[in-house]
Amino acid sequence: MKHIRPALFVLLLFAGIQEIVAQPAEQLVKVIVAPDHTNWTYHTGEKAKFTVSIIQYGNLLQNAKIKYDVGPERFPAVKSDSLVARDGKVTIDGGTMTTPGFLRCIVYAEVDGKRYRGLATAGFDPDQIKPAAAAPSDFTQFWDKAKADLAKIPMDARMTLLPERSTESVNVYHLNLQNFRPGARLYGILCVPKKEGKYPALLRVPGAGIRPYNGDIATAEKGVITLEIGIHGIPVNMDLSQYANLAGGALSGYQLFNLEDPERYYYKRVYMGCVRANDFLTSLPQFDGVNLGVTGGSQGGALSIVTAALDPRVKFLGAYYPALSDVTGFLVGRAGGWPHMFNKDNVNTASAKDKIRTTGYYDVVNFARLLKVPGMYSWGYNDETCPPTSMHPAYNVITAPKTLKLYLETGHWQFPEQREGMEGWLQSKLGVK
């Protein structure tokens, strides 16, 4: 195993944000920050206070030195100070917001020469946040044409059985499809129940990064056809070192490739790849012909919404903390969605106008407006990768049946209970237990 670990380290170093599924590692000193409203939510004009507790060995740490910053997420602090929490606990007056949004309090504690960090985020009328993103006048026509062009491309499906991954009840395959233009490929791990019959299907779309995939065997064993796809047109069962090389080289920064041109932007192949994956799933003789869902987190949360909006064959979706949402929020003075392409460092380039135009065709908000199927959504107020300021506008414009399960203190990760709740909802839609 020794030869794997350096490669794994490099992979994680370069992979960018991913669909994080575990809580952050425990630390010796915990900096716990909490707003004084138990639901972390306020009306504009209300004042938010943050209680800070410095915990070591389960007890409040006396005379802890702390520094704090309070301000809108991903923007400079509007209030900063340093003080000593003599009893290990202190209350910070965070102030208020006059327009709907999120106010974040980040606290640093220095203990024995080491710095520890905690944060909490107060939402101010988040259900009233309106999108900055606007759909181009030809938005629907653009994607209708893209789908029509895709339909002309032969699927050319190639399935390779992976006997080492298959189980007593599930066959596992490495899948290779032709994507949005001749020669462009889409890869994934397909899991099909062995028992003869008709089954629902679930498409799992990936968080950002470049990495291999194992497939969703556990759900397949419950009687569901599952397909977990990659988005980069590379096999998803290669050695880890190859993904690390791509992440640090040819695919580094892929989120911004050709952003000046909506026809050539990188995510066109990605969005069409999700539709192509459904072309394949619905063509399988084992598919029940009706029940098709899609789910993912972060970039995968975005792709879940996009796929369900583009493809009427999708009957439901489950999305964790969707990226690519309201990305032009920065242009109206608030946090935009990952990958933050319009923060203060990127808005003054010569090509900014063309880039802004392109994002109108790809912003999750503009797909959320089109949703017609039920969706389960879940995130936390402390997400620093996909700011809640960017996710709530997308949720707010959805007119289809929707449920938002907030796990307030989560960042870009999930509690086990959060995953269990989402998986339970998906399985109920799929008709399995």
Disulfide bonds with the S-S distance in Angstrom:
none
